[in-house]
Amino acid sequence: MAVERIGSIIKHLTPGSSLSKIQSKNADDIVITLAIRTPLTKAKKGGFKDTSLEYMVYALLNEVKNRSGLDPALTYAVAHHSRDLQVSDGKAAYKLRAAALAAGFPNTAGAYSVNRFCSSGLKATADIAHAIAHNSIQVGIACGAETMSEGGDRLEKPFDETVLNLSQEAADCMQPMGWTSENVSRDFNIAREEMDKYAAESFSRAEKAQTAGLFDDEIVPITTKIKGPDGEWKSVTLSRDEGIRPGTTPESLSKIRPAFPQWGPTTTGGNASQVTDGAAALLMMKRSTAIRLGRAWTRPPARGRKRRIARRQATW
């Protein structure tokens, strides 16, 4: 299901040289041979609220090993992102390393973490693709994990006063994403009604996909423990996303109060992304390596081509 979305995007491209380049096959293409994830649960109150980062990543990497059938010794690098844990405790790389070792990957499989906030998972994927393309590694896993139940959404302490006084843009870097959301909607004239309509359609599509079982192949059921309101611990197996709200309509969303009234009226708890706990992993290699190892790649083939990072002022 995950990679079929890529095919949907390709269908919208105009036929021509660019499309031909994307669809052409080359031995050096970076292909994704496996794409899996955990269920996505609500932070602080959902199924993973009491699950550690290292356990979540361990369970996912263990499934990568089992589903791929590859010798773990062939995997040379594991990249990872953990946006909030990087900010709050700085130990994400240690936890990833421990998770990979516990899942049976050898100590020769390097593990490291990256942080580019909401695009950290894409950064991890780009890093692995780049390393494979330049023959630094042959096989790699790009893994993204988010434990917002543990992390915070603001800086733990302000920037140094000297830095703040030297640049207003530097001071603006302390502002949360709610401010950015309102700035973007205002700059592009995106009305609250448009956002609610789009969000309702997104919920509807997700509900239909979940009901039809279209997420089943990509979701790895995770057995973990959760602490109830009575303080008792119980074992649960999580296999479904928690953020989908059946029956959501633009009308019902319009009744929700703005989440950031101090900055604007458009962003709400109904039309914005929830705070989430979850993880995903991609197994990547060159097409020639996949053929040599007898690995099928995803259908349609998902390949890495180019990546670029755009930078904007802090108000965005």
Rosetta silent file (secondary structure, phi, psi, omega in degrees, C-alpha in Angstrom):
SEQUENCE: MAVERIGSIIKHLTPGSSLSKIQSKNADDIVITLAIRTPLTKAKKGGFKDTSLEYMVYALLNEVKNRSGLDPALTYAVAHHSRDLQVSDGKAAYKLRAAALAAGFPNTAGAYSVNRFCSSGLKATADIAHAIAHNSIQVGIACGAETMSEGGDRLEKPFDETVLNLSQEAADCMQPMGWTSENVSRDFNIAREEMDKYAAESFSRAEKAQTAGLFDDEIVPITTKIKGPDGEWKSVTLSRDEGIRPGTTPESLSKIRPAFPQWGPTTTGGNASQVTDGAAALLMMKRSTAIRLGRAWTRPPARGRKRRIARRQATW
SCORE:     score description
SCORE:     0.000 S_00000001
   1 L     0.000  -41.908 -177.165    0.000    0.000    0.000 S_00000001
   2 L   -60.260  -47.276 -176.264    2.758    2.453    0.902 S_00000001
   3 L   -79.163  -18.874  175.633    4.556    2.174   -2.416 S_00000001
   4 H   -64.746  -26.995  177.125    1.346    2.110   -4.444 S_00000001
   5 H   -64.477  -33.490  177.156    0.945    5.750   -3.444 S_00000001
   6 H   -63.759  -40.471  177.389    4.151    6.481   -5.345 S_00000001
   7 H   -61.361  -36.860  178.004    2.580    4.944   -8.425 S_00000001
   8 H   -62.777  -38.220  178.626   -0.411    7.243   -8.036 S_00000001
   9 H   -67.516  -43.241 -178.642    1.908   10.247   -8.082 S_00000001
  10 H   -59.211  -35.212 -178.711    3.758    9.008  -11.171 S_00000001
  11 H   -62.344  -23.350 -178.275    0.465    8.769  -13.086 S_00000001
  12 L   -86.184   -6.928 -179.237    0.037   12.527  -12.741 S_00000001
  13 L   -77.020  143.542  178.830    3.362   13.313  -14.418 S_00000001
  14 L   -72.537  132.299  178.955    3.289   14.591  -17.991 S_00000001
  15 L   -57.158  142.100 -178.094    4.717   12.066  -20.469 S_00000001
  16 L   157.650 -164.195 -175.531    8.164   13.095  -21.640 S_00000001
  17 H   -63.335  -39.308 -178.459   11.819   12.868  -20.802 S_00000001
  18 H   -63.936  -44.532  179.091   11.310   13.345  -17.047 S_00000001
  19 H   -65.485  -39.021  179.895    8.746   10.548  -16.872 S_00000001
  20 H   -62.574  -38.967  179.083   10.929    8.314  -19.033 S_00000001
  21 H   -64.202  -39.705 -179.388   13.860    8.822  -16.675 S_00000001
  22 H   -66.842  -38.784 -174.613   11.730    7.845  -13.692 S_00000001
  23 H   -86.590  -14.666 -179.439   10.378    4.727  -15.392 S_00000001
  24 L   -69.786  153.345 -178.311   13.654    3.582  -16.963 S_00000001
  25 L  -107.891  136.573 -179.231   15.555    0.746  -15.303 S_00000001
  26 L  -141.487  142.985 -178.597   19.201    0.960  -14.358 S_00000001
  27 L   -60.574  -26.705 -178.369   21.433   -1.401  -12.423 S_00000001
  28 L   -92.343    3.626  175.507   22.458    1.473  -10.154 S_00000001
  29 L   -56.205  139.247  172.406   18.891    2.480   -9.266 S_00000001
  30 E   -88.035  115.310 -176.412   18.340    2.653   -5.510 S_00000001
  31 E  -112.069  151.283  175.318   15.322    0.424   -4.911 S_00000001
  32 E   -98.654  117.036 -177.151   13.161   -0.148   -1.851 S_00000001
  33 E   -98.823   -9.873  177.635   12.696   -3.872   -1.335 S_00000001
  34 E  -156.864  134.960  178.065   10.631   -3.679    1.847 S_00000001
  35 E  -137.498  110.789 -178.458    8.462   -0.964    3.401 S_00000001
  36 E  -136.109  165.235  179.206    6.801   -1.622    6.760 S_00000001
  37 E  -155.231  166.861  171.087    5.638    0.325    9.786 S_00000001
  38 L   -84.685  169.335  166.673    4.028    0.037   13.179 S_00000001
  39 L   -62.183  154.343  176.123    0.489    1.246   13.799 S_00000001
  40 L  -101.292  118.801 -173.920    0.382    4.998   14.446 S_00000001
  41 E  -115.301  164.598 -178.390   -1.061    5.676   17.885 S_00000001
  42 E   -76.425  128.203 -179.995   -2.070    8.764   19.832 S_00000001
  43 L   -66.008  144.043  173.869    0.725   10.197   21.935 S_00000001
  44 L    71.830  -13.299  178.404    0.309   10.290   25.716 S_00000001
  45 L  -143.054   -0.426 -177.623   -2.985    8.365   25.645 S_00000001
  46 L   -96.476 -167.212 -173.146   -2.704    5.745   22.903 S_00000001
  47 L   -65.518  -25.876 -179.108   -1.397    2.217   22.662 S_00000001
  48 L  -101.781   12.490 -174.091    2.300    3.153   22.617 S_00000001
  49 L   -61.647  -25.216 -179.621    2.169    5.748   25.390 S_00000001
  50 L  -111.314   13.237 -178.014    4.144    3.464   27.726 S_00000001
  51 L   -97.819  132.419 -178.972    6.361    1.875   25.065 S_00000001
  52 L   -75.050  156.900  176.554   10.020    2.856   24.887 S_00000001
  53 H   -58.809  -45.936 -174.625   11.675    4.020   21.702 S_00000001
  54 H   -66.077  -33.725  178.274   14.176    1.176   21.744 S_00000001
  55 H   -70.292  -42.652 -179.553   11.480   -1.509   22.076 S_00000001
  56 H   -60.692  -45.624 -179.824    9.409   -0.047   19.252 S_00000001
  57 H   -69.415  -38.885  176.249   12.415    0.128   16.925 S_00000001
  58 H   -56.416  -49.196 -177.550   13.610   -3.336   17.992 S_00000001
  59 H   -60.939  -38.310 -179.234   10.240   -4.868   17.109 S_00000001
  60 H   -71.254  -46.556  179.779   10.248   -3.167   13.714 S_00000001
  61 H   -64.415  -33.973  176.810   13.853   -4.067   12.835 S_00000001
  62 H   -62.934  -37.557  178.298   13.212   -7.654   13.901 S_00000001
  63 H   -71.946  -34.873  174.156   10.348   -7.781   11.402 S_00000001
  64 H   -57.883  -46.115  179.405   12.585   -6.310    8.678 S_00000001
  65 H   -61.610  -45.830 -176.211   14.996   -9.179    9.316 S_00000001
  66 H   -70.051  -43.614 -177.268   12.247  -11.810    9.313 S_00000001
  67 H   -72.451  -36.187 -175.814   10.329  -10.567    6.274 S_00000001
  68 H   -74.688  -32.437 -177.280   13.370   -9.860    4.119 S_00000001
  69 L    73.171    6.036 -179.561   15.044  -13.197    4.752 S_00000001
  70 L   -82.432  150.955  173.094   18.420  -11.512    4.306 S_00000001
  71 L   -66.266  122.052 -179.801   21.438  -12.295    6.428 S_00000001
  72 H   -54.988  -24.450 -179.732   21.634   -9.379    8.910 S_00000001
  73 H   -66.440  -17.497  178.987   25.398   -9.308    8.323 S_00000001
  74 H   -80.506  -13.447 -177.805   24.694   -7.917    4.841 S_00000001
  75 L   -88.347  120.880 -170.879   23.097   -4.802    6.294 S_00000001
  76 L  -100.925  -17.272 -177.927   25.723   -2.139    6.685 S_00000001
  77 E  -155.224  145.980  175.481   23.911    0.868    8.062 S_00000001
  78 E  -129.441  117.316  175.559   20.765    1.829    9.883 S_00000001
  79 E  -100.629  157.686 -171.508   19.674    5.459    9.875 S_00000001
  80 E  -154.274  149.602  170.782   17.028    6.672   12.228 S_00000001
  81 E  -129.851  143.952  174.903   15.124    9.746   13.213 S_00000001
  82 L  -149.025   89.445 -169.516   13.550   10.593   16.511 S_00000001
  83 H   -57.559  -52.942 -172.832   12.589   14.226   16.500 S_00000001
  84 H   -76.087  -37.396 -179.527   11.454   14.693   20.067 S_00000001
  85 H   -67.368  -30.800  177.222   13.895   12.377   21.784 S_00000001
  86 H   -62.489  -38.190 -178.955   16.782   14.161   20.111 S_00000001
  87 H   -75.130  -41.341 -169.622   15.600   17.379   21.683 S_00000001
  88 H   -84.873  -36.000 -178.155   14.669   16.006   25.080 S_00000001
  89 L  -134.659   -9.954  174.265   17.412   13.544   25.954 S_00000001
  90 L    65.805   14.555 -175.019   19.917   13.340   23.110 S_00000001
  91 L  -111.881   16.815 -175.969   20.235    9.567   23.464 S_00000001
  92 H   -59.858  -39.300 -178.516   18.349    8.419   20.375 S_00000001
  93 H   -63.513  -38.879  177.567   21.482    7.051   18.687 S_00000001
  94 H   -62.945  -42.606 -176.709   22.283    4.859   21.702 S_00000001
  95 H   -68.302  -38.278  176.894   18.742    3.504   21.741 S_00000001
  96 H   -64.362  -44.910  179.523   18.782    2.738   18.032 S_00000001
  97 H   -58.159  -45.886  179.272   22.094    0.933   18.347 S_00000001
  98 H   -63.264  -40.975 -179.540   20.742   -1.195   21.196 S_00000001
  99 H   -63.774  -42.440 -179.589   17.542   -1.948   19.259 S_00000001
 100 H   -64.946  -42.402  178.768   19.469   -3.070   16.171 S_00000001
 101 H   -65.061  -41.174  179.333   21.736   -5.355   18.203 S_00000001
 102 H   -64.936  -30.243 -179.818   18.758   -6.839   20.058 S_00000001
 103 L   -80.190   -2.462  176.260   17.061   -7.534   16.713 S_00000001
 104 L   100.692    6.798  176.407   20.025   -9.628   15.624 S_00000001
 105 L   -81.094  141.470 -174.878   21.961   -7.175   13.475 S_00000001
 106 L   -72.529  164.240  179.773   25.736   -7.481   13.935 S_00000001
 107 L   -69.978   -7.729  175.180   27.891   -4.843   15.558 S_00000001
 108 L   -81.207  -12.048  177.864   29.351   -4.141   12.108 S_00000001
 109 L   -84.549  100.626 -177.106   26.006   -2.646   11.035 S_00000001
 110 E   -62.076  148.059  179.237   26.511    0.992   11.903 S_00000001
 111 E  -135.009  134.992  178.883   23.629    2.866   13.485 S_00000001
 112 E  -151.264  165.647 -179.636   23.164    6.601   13.776 S_00000001
 113 E  -121.777  151.873  177.059   20.402    9.166   14.177 S_00000001
 114 E  -127.632  161.739  179.454   19.535   12.335   12.289 S_00000001
 115 L  -144.367  110.787  169.451   17.251   15.217   13.123 S_00000001
 116 L  -133.030   41.441  178.224   15.498   17.515   10.684 S_00000001
 117 H    52.660 -128.273 -171.149   12.286   17.734   12.659 S_00000001
 118 H   -65.379  -18.690  178.826    9.205   16.707   10.629 S_00000001
 119 H  -102.902   18.515 -177.734   11.302   15.725    7.601 S_00000001
 120 H   -62.855  -38.314  178.763   13.773   13.638    9.607 S_00000001
 121 H   -62.896  -39.687  176.322   12.455   10.368    8.184 S_00000001
 122 H   -65.697  -37.874  178.214   13.009   11.661    4.642 S_00000001
 123 H   -63.672  -43.082  177.986   16.497   12.763    5.653 S_00000001
 124 H   -60.772  -42.066  178.986   17.282    9.285    6.980 S_00000001
 125 H   -64.117  -44.356  179.240   16.040    7.774    3.707 S_00000001
 126 H   -63.819  -38.500  179.391   18.095   10.212    1.628 S_00000001
 127 H   -62.750  -44.770  179.487   21.206    9.500    3.700 S_00000001
 128 H   -65.351  -43.548  178.980   20.928    5.749    3.158 S_00000001
 129 H   -60.713  -41.728  179.758   20.257    6.209   -0.573 S_00000001
 130 H   -63.856  -43.386 -179.783   23.267    8.512   -0.848 S_00000001
 131 H   -64.139  -38.718  178.248   25.543    6.038    0.936 S_00000001
 132 H   -68.753  -44.225 -178.322   24.403    3.206   -1.353 S_00000001
 133 H   -60.146  -33.547 -177.909   24.750    5.325   -4.503 S_00000001
 134 L   -97.738   14.836  174.401   28.347    6.178   -3.591 S_00000001
 135 L    61.279   24.192  172.984   29.187    2.565   -2.712 S_00000001
 136 L   -73.806  -34.322  175.531   29.829    3.338    0.936 S_00000001
 137 L  -138.767  164.334  177.721   27.373    0.552    1.794 S_00000001
 138 L  -104.081  -38.058 -178.316   25.485   -2.066   -0.218 S_00000001
 139 E  -132.535  136.318  179.724   22.370   -2.586    1.890 S_00000001
 140 E  -146.569  158.632  177.079   20.840   -0.173    4.379 S_00000001
 141 E  -118.873  124.496  172.009   17.762    0.411    6.487 S_00000001
 142 E   -99.180  119.492 -175.509   16.208    3.840    6.861 S_00000001
 143 E  -124.127  132.594  175.410   14.136    3.840   10.010 S_00000001
 144 E  -118.788  135.182  179.150   11.992    6.614   11.413 S_00000001
 145 E  -139.261  141.198 -179.086   10.573    6.575   14.923 S_00000001
 146 E  -133.932  120.887  175.365    8.537    9.093   16.864 S_00000001
 147 E  -122.460   77.802 -177.246    7.727    8.843   20.556 S_00000001
 148 L   -73.355  -11.626  173.119    5.923   12.077   21.237 S_00000001
 149 L   -65.280  -31.528 -179.454    4.598   10.609   24.473 S_00000001
 150 L   -93.369  -34.323 -175.478    8.111   11.041   25.846 S_00000001
 151 L   -84.661  167.296  177.022    9.234   14.120   23.975 S_00000001
 152 L  -105.545  172.429  179.277    8.120   17.699   24.332 S_00000001
 153 L  -110.595    7.321  178.239    6.889   20.178   21.760 S_00000001
 154 L  -138.908  162.055  176.240    8.918   23.153   22.981 S_00000001
 155 L   -65.274  143.203 -177.473   12.514   23.908   23.883 S_00000001
 156 L   -71.058  -26.255  175.740   13.362   23.007   27.442 S_00000001
 157 L  -150.749  154.835 -177.689   15.025   26.384   27.993 S_00000001
 158 L   -64.792  161.888  173.115   15.360   29.622   25.979 S_00000001
 159 L   -65.653  163.136  175.704   18.287   30.373   23.719 S_00000001
 160 L   -57.410  137.672 -175.038   21.205   32.325   25.090 S_00000001
 161 H   -60.014  -34.935  178.723   20.217   35.978   25.532 S_00000001
 162 H   -62.391  -43.353  178.836   23.149   37.201   23.425 S_00000001
 163 H   -63.463  -44.435 -179.471   21.993   35.094   20.478 S_00000001
 164 H   -61.671  -40.049 -176.193   18.404   36.295   20.861 S_00000001
 165 H   -74.221  -21.039 -177.108   19.428   39.951   20.966 S_00000001
 166 H   -83.373  -21.332 -175.239   21.584   39.739   17.845 S_00000001
 167 L  -154.578  125.500  175.822   18.901   38.504   15.458 S_00000001
 168 H   -65.995  -36.510  178.073   15.118   38.546   15.427 S_00000001
 169 H   -64.456  -34.592  175.909   15.178   35.576   13.067 S_00000001
 170 H   -63.980  -41.716  177.866   17.289   33.706   15.612 S_00000001
 171 H   -65.084  -36.041 -179.926   14.673   34.461   18.257 S_00000001
 172 H   -63.729  -22.644 -179.928   11.934   33.306   15.869 S_00000001
 173 L   -63.633  -15.680  179.783   13.550   29.847   15.781 S_00000001
 174 L   -81.743  -12.191 -174.188   12.097   29.237   19.245 S_00000001
 175 L   -74.311  145.718 -178.600    8.515   29.452   18.012 S_00000001
 176 L   -78.720  171.850 -175.160    6.464   26.217   17.710 S_00000001
 177 H   -67.178  -23.068  177.127    4.966   24.767   14.535 S_00000001
 178 H   -58.776  -36.977  177.186    1.506   26.148   15.293 S_00000001
 179 H   -64.154  -44.805  178.345    2.859   29.597   14.485 S_00000001
 180 H   -60.472  -43.942 -179.614    4.263   28.304   11.191 S_00000001
 181 H   -57.321  -45.219  179.679    0.940   26.698   10.286 S_00000001
 182 H   -68.492  -37.052  177.772   -0.910   29.953   10.718 S_00000001
 183 H   -63.332  -43.808 -178.748    1.744   31.890    8.792 S_00000001
 184 H   -65.936  -45.236  179.991    1.578   29.492    5.841 S_00000001
 185 H   -62.539  -35.695  178.636   -2.226   29.485    5.684 S_00000001
 186 H   -72.056  -43.948 -177.086   -2.216   33.282    5.768 S_00000001
 187 H   -65.607  -31.531 -178.501    0.557   33.711    3.165 S_00000001
 188 L  -105.224   12.148  176.721   -1.166   31.364    0.702 S_00000001
 189 L    54.157   45.658  177.415   -4.716   32.491    1.499 S_00000001
 190 L   -94.109  113.558 -175.266   -5.835   29.045    2.662 S_00000001
 191 L   -78.848  158.003  177.649   -9.148   29.464    4.454 S_00000001
 192 H   -56.943  -40.132 -179.080  -10.291   27.482    7.472 S_00000001
 193 H   -61.502  -39.936  178.736  -13.105   26.025    5.360 S_00000001
 194 H   -64.808  -41.976 -179.439  -10.609   24.657    2.824 S_00000001
 195 H   -65.323  -41.738  179.041   -8.524   23.059    5.548 S_00000001
 196 H   -65.369  -39.813  179.813  -11.553   21.430    7.166 S_00000001
 197 H   -64.442  -44.160 -179.947  -12.770   20.116    3.811 S_00000001
 198 H   -65.367  -41.934  179.677   -9.378   18.630    2.979 S_00000001
 199 H   -63.255  -42.000  179.626   -9.039   17.084    6.446 S_00000001
 200 H   -62.585  -40.910  178.346  -12.492   15.495    6.219 S_00000001
 201 H   -65.384  -38.375  178.150  -11.626   13.981    2.843 S_00000001
 202 H   -63.338  -44.668  177.332   -8.359   12.648    4.266 S_00000001
 203 H   -60.917  -41.567 -178.511  -10.194   10.999    7.172 S_00000001
 204 H   -63.107  -44.906  179.324  -12.707    9.502    4.736 S_00000001
 205 H   -63.766  -43.189 -179.831  -10.000    8.021    2.524 S_00000001
 206 H   -64.636  -39.769  178.906   -8.119    6.612    5.507 S_00000001
 207 H   -62.124  -45.005  179.865  -11.304    5.103    6.919 S_00000001
 208 H   -64.149  -41.197 -179.766  -12.103    3.384    3.612 S_00000001
 209 H   -65.430  -41.559  179.697   -8.538    2.094    3.282 S_00000001
 210 H   -65.512  -44.033  179.877   -8.526    0.746    6.828 S_00000001
 211 H   -61.998  -37.368 -179.294  -11.916   -0.939    6.387 S_00000001
 212 L   -81.197   -2.882  178.891  -10.748   -2.542    3.135 S_00000001
 213 L    76.279   20.577 -176.101   -7.587   -3.831    4.804 S_00000001
 214 L   -72.756  -16.485  177.859   -5.286   -1.835    2.533 S_00000001
 215 L   -93.193   -7.809 -169.504   -2.909   -1.017    5.394 S_00000001
 216 L   -60.222  -40.997 -176.559   -2.643   -4.585    6.659 S_00000001
 217 L   -68.750  -32.368 -176.028    0.450   -5.613    4.678 S_00000001
 218 L   -87.418  -19.070 -178.036    2.500   -2.591    5.678 S_00000001
 219 E   -90.512  128.415  175.767    1.558   -2.582    9.376 S_00000001
 220 L   -94.904  116.622  176.444    3.526   -4.826   11.719 S_00000001
 221 L   -61.312  132.247 -177.767    1.416   -5.886   14.736 S_00000001
 222 E  -118.504  124.885  174.618    3.313   -4.956   17.890 S_00000001
 223 E   -94.090  124.637 -177.138    2.756   -6.632   21.251 S_00000001
 224 E  -145.851 -174.361  178.470    3.554   -4.287   24.117 S_00000001
 225 E  -117.699  144.951 -179.902    2.398   -3.306   27.592 S_00000001
 226 E  -134.607  141.592 -178.999    0.145   -0.431   28.555 S_00000001
 227 E   -95.948  122.745 -178.106   -0.673    1.026   31.944 S_00000001
 228 L   -81.752  172.040  179.041   -4.380    1.543   32.602 S_00000001
 229 L   -58.550  -25.088 -179.886   -6.077    4.310   34.631 S_00000001
 230 L   -85.587    1.580  179.646   -6.138    1.930   37.605 S_00000001
 231 L    86.795   -3.076 -179.627   -2.364    1.582   37.499 S_00000001
 232 L   -84.650  142.069  177.534   -2.518   -2.009   36.299 S_00000001
 233 E   -95.145  141.851  175.655   -0.337   -3.153   33.399 S_00000001
 234 E  -141.272  153.215  179.366   -1.717   -5.331   30.634 S_00000001
 235 E   -87.677  133.896  179.411   -0.354   -6.843   27.452 S_00000001
 236 E  -134.976  151.487  172.723   -1.869   -5.607   24.169 S_00000001
 237 E  -113.780  119.778 -175.929   -1.228   -6.266   20.493 S_00000001
 238 E  -101.141  129.310 -177.636   -1.591   -3.156   18.347 S_00000001
 239 L  -140.556    1.259 -178.203   -2.359   -3.554   14.648 S_00000001
 240 L  -132.023  144.948  175.452   -4.509   -0.560   13.631 S_00000001
 241 L   -65.104  141.351 -176.659   -3.917    3.172   13.344 S_00000001
 242 L   -96.999  -14.768 -171.696   -5.652    5.113   16.091 S_00000001
 243 L   -84.836   -5.967 -178.258   -5.915    8.546   14.501 S_00000001
 244 L   -76.271  129.322 -177.580   -8.611    7.792   11.931 S_00000001
 245 L  -113.196   96.358 -178.558  -11.947    9.364   12.888 S_00000001
 246 L   -58.736  142.041  175.661  -14.844    7.620   11.114 S_00000001
 247 L    79.044    9.389 -179.983  -17.700    9.832   10.025 S_00000001
 248 L   -67.750  135.626  178.699  -15.749   13.090   10.113 S_00000001
 249 L  -129.011  160.329  175.118  -17.335   15.864    8.035 S_00000001
 250 H   -57.813  -34.519 -179.095  -16.375   19.460    7.246 S_00000001
 251 H   -65.651  -42.950  179.678  -19.375   20.522    9.326 S_00000001
 252 H   -68.553  -35.978  178.642  -18.207   18.648   12.417 S_00000001
 253 H   -68.556  -30.871 -177.556  -14.673   19.986   12.011 S_00000001
 254 L   -66.047  -17.332 -177.932  -15.942   23.557   11.707 S_00000001
 255 L   -86.510   -6.698 -177.956  -17.169   23.407   15.316 S_00000001
 256 L   -82.873  136.012 -178.180  -13.675   22.829   16.750 S_00000001
 257 L   -71.621  149.901  176.046  -11.976   25.835   18.296 S_00000001
 258 E   -57.660  140.792 -179.153   -8.672   27.141   16.865 S_00000001
 259 L   -80.507  -25.029 -177.138   -5.654   25.539   18.522 S_00000001
 260 L  -132.467   64.630 -175.962   -3.522   28.680   18.306 S_00000001
 261 L   -61.161  -22.313  179.042   -5.870   31.671   18.553 S_00000001
 262 L   -69.493  -18.591 -179.006   -2.962   33.930   19.489 S_00000001
 263 L  -115.062  -24.515 -178.843   -1.555   33.464   15.972 S_00000001
 264 L   171.925  172.035 -173.188   -4.563   32.746   13.779 S_00000001
 265 L  -103.443    1.554 -167.014   -7.947   31.024   13.373 S_00000001
 266 L   -91.939  -36.827 -173.560   -7.294   28.236   10.852 S_00000001
 267 L   -85.356  129.049 -179.387   -5.393   25.407   12.570 S_00000001
 268 E  -133.884  172.149  175.402   -7.391   23.128   14.877 S_00000001
 269 L   -68.146  -11.743 -179.710   -7.110   19.766   16.565 S_00000001
 270 L   -94.653  -31.685 -177.575   -9.366   18.433   13.816 S_00000001
 271 L  -106.812    3.977  177.290   -7.564   19.572   10.670 S_00000001
 272 L  -108.323  162.991  177.981   -3.968   19.254   11.911 S_00000001
 273 L   -64.924  142.936  175.696   -1.841   16.164   12.392 S_00000001
 274 L   -74.613  162.319  169.507   -2.192   14.439   15.738 S_00000001
 275 L   -80.099  131.854 -162.433    0.787   13.989   18.057 S_00000001
 276 E  -131.433  148.009  166.985    1.861   10.441   17.315 S_00000001
 277 E  -113.479  133.154  178.953    3.879    7.462   18.497 S_00000001
 278 E   169.837  175.220 -178.974    5.057    5.053   15.802 S_00000001
 279 E  -152.594  156.946  178.074    7.883    3.879   13.562 S_00000001
 280 E  -144.610  157.924 -178.966    8.573    2.877    9.948 S_00000001
 281 E  -146.367  142.666  175.251   11.429    1.202    8.081 S_00000001
 282 E  -123.028  130.960  173.489   12.646    0.884    4.486 S_00000001
 283 E   -96.703  122.869 -170.393   15.107   -1.763    3.290 S_00000001
 284 E  -128.549  148.531  177.414   17.165   -0.244    0.463 S_00000001
 285 E  -167.281  172.801  173.551   19.834   -1.379   -1.998 S_00000001
 286 E   -73.063  155.172  177.719   20.856   -1.022   -5.637 S_00000001
 287 H   -58.017  -41.462 -179.522   18.768   -2.816   -8.238 S_00000001
 288 H   -62.183  -37.240  178.048   21.815   -4.917   -9.155 S_00000001
 289 H   -67.703  -41.440  179.373   22.226   -5.961   -5.512 S_00000001
 290 H   -61.754  -40.312  178.690   18.553   -6.887   -5.254 S_00000001
 291 H   -66.295  -43.549 -179.299   18.849   -9.061   -8.355 S_00000001
 292 H   -63.153  -36.671 -178.279   22.014  -10.711   -7.057 S_00000001
 293 H   -88.521   -1.736 -179.854   20.387  -11.449   -3.693 S_00000001
 294 L    72.590   29.156 -178.551   17.154  -12.627   -5.276 S_00000001
 295 L   -98.577  128.752  172.288   15.155   -9.813   -3.713 S_00000001
 296 L   -79.499  144.971  174.997   12.033   -8.494   -5.394 S_00000001
 297 L   -97.691  174.282 -173.402   11.553   -4.756   -5.144 S_00000001
 298 L   -66.526  156.109  177.163    8.331   -2.998   -4.443 S_00000001
 299 L  -116.562  120.451   -7.991    5.524   -2.765   -7.004 S_00000001
 300 L   -67.566  160.648 -176.767    5.588   -0.244   -8.554 S_00000001
 301 L   -61.762  129.853  175.926    9.327    0.129   -8.079 S_00000001
 302 L  -100.996  120.201 -174.553   10.188    2.858   -5.609 S_00000001
 303 E  -129.166  146.715  175.854   13.540    4.380   -6.491 S_00000001
 304 E   -87.139  130.393  178.889   15.663    7.181   -5.148 S_00000001
 305 L  -113.692  -80.149 -179.714   16.581    9.809   -7.724 S_00000001
 306 L  -134.727  157.739  175.500   17.488   13.223   -6.369 S_00000001
 307 L  -141.869  148.235 -179.670   16.835   15.126   -3.189 S_00000001
 308 L  -147.618  144.035  179.909   17.114   18.754   -2.295 S_00000001
 309 L  -110.771  125.914  177.296   16.497   20.739    0.869 S_00000001
 310 L  -100.885  143.187 -178.847   14.904   24.179    0.672 S_00000001
 311 L  -117.818  143.943  179.723   15.390   26.703    3.436 S_00000001
 312 L  -132.852  171.477  175.919   13.089   29.485    4.515 S_00000001
 313 L   -65.481  159.777 -172.264   13.007   32.166    7.150 S_00000001
 314 L   -62.182  -24.076 -179.371   12.188   31.009   10.665 S_00000001
 315 L   -67.050  -12.921  175.599    8.611   32.296   10.485 S_00000001
 316 L   -97.974    0.000    0.000    7.919   29.377    8.134 S_00000001
